[in-house]
Amino acid sequence: MNDLWPWIAGAGFPLVFAGFWLAVTTLIGFMSGWYALARRYPDRKEPALLRLTWQAGFMGPLRSRYRGALTLSACRSGLRVGVIRLLGPFSRDFFVPWEEIRVERKDGFFEKLAELTFGEPRVGTLAIRAAVADKLAKAVGDDWPE
């Protein structure tokens, strides 16, 4: 162990940190349901009517928190969800058609939320601020699933 410490404290630290970072971000991807959503709803090349970056949200049954890390793109036929690559190196963007989304408004601790449920039966959830949901709804008009 004494021979290992200088290596970890010196040149090995970036490797240990990178490995730890990849393990944590991968675990969050599984816990949030991100990978299941990306498998079920692969991304599409469709232009965005509205693109909102640096958004916050909670995903999955354990409500994994994505604080200011999400990109939400309202497109004509659905919603694209992405995450900053540094915080989700293996989390590909996914694209959920509007007909696969249900929206339910809820009261959070400090603000109103909109919980988006993906799929029937449910594949995943994303809770975002109600004001963000209102912007998305305005961009897509009657296609908004609420």
Summary of the structure (lengths in Angstrom):
residues: 146
radius of gyration: 17.8
end to end distance: 58.9
largest distance: 65.7
contacts: 417
relative contact order: 0.17
helix: 34%
strand: 38%
